[in-house]
Amino acid sequence: MSGEVTDELKDQVFEFFEKKGKMMTHRDVAKGLGIEQSLAKKALRELVNAGTLEFTSFGGATFIKIPDD
């Protein structure tokens, strides 16, 4: 997969969060989707900036999750 963040990749990332239903790190996303960590970080940053996902801190670590309604 190229180093570009596509709409398809962002859809895959969001669906992965919906399927898992929990907070995850960029490493979890990269491993789960079989992509490079840097690409996962880029996609997650774009999704957070769009308000689709959000960062949260828990126990001194930063996680990403689907925003609470």
C-alpha positions in Angstrom: 0.0 0.0 0.0 1.3 3.5 -0.8 2.0 6.1 1.8 -1.1 8.1 0.8 -4.2 8.4 3.0 -7.2 7.6 0.8 -10.9 7.8 1.6 -10.9 4.1 1.3 -8.2 3.7 4.0 -10.1 6.1 6.3 -13.2 4.1 5.8 -11.3 0.9 6.7 -9.9 2.5 9.8 -13.3 3.7 11.0 -14.9 0.3 10.3 -12.1 -1.3 12.3 -12.9 1.0 15.3 -16.6 0.1 14.9 -15.8 -3.6 14.8 -13.5 -3.5 17.8 -15.6 -1.1 19.9 -12.8 0.0 22.1 -10.0 2.6 22.4 -6.9 1.8 20.4 -3.5 3.1 19.7 -2.1 3.8 16.2 0.0 0.6 16.6 -3.2 -1.4 17.2 -4.7 0.0 14.0 -1.5 -0.5 12.0 -1.2 -4.1 13.1 -5.0 -4.8 12.7 -5.1 -3.5 9.1 -1.6 -4.6 8.1 -0.3 -1.1 7.3 2.7 0.9 8.3 2.5 2.8 11.6 3.3 6.1 9.9 0.4 5.6 7.5 -1.9 4.7 10.4 -0.9 7.9 12.2 -1.6 10.0 9.2 -5.1 8.5 8.6 -5.9 8.7 12.3 -4.9 12.4 12.4 -7.1 13.2 9.5 -10.1 11.4 11.0 -9.5 13.2 14.4 -9.3 16.6 12.6 -12.6 15.8 10.8 -14.3 14.9 14.1 -14.9 11.3 13.1 -12.5 10.0 15.9 -11.1 11.6 19.0 -7.9 11.4 21.1 -8.3 10.5 24.7 -5.8 10.0 27.5 -6.0 7.0 29.9 -3.4 6.0 32.4 -0.7 8.2 30.9 -1.2 6.9 27.4 -3.0 8.4 24.4 -5.6 6.4 22.7 -8.0 7.0 19.8 -11.7 6.2 20.0 -15.1 7.0 18.4 -16.5 10.1 20.1 -19.3 9.5 22.7 -22.7 10.9 21.7 
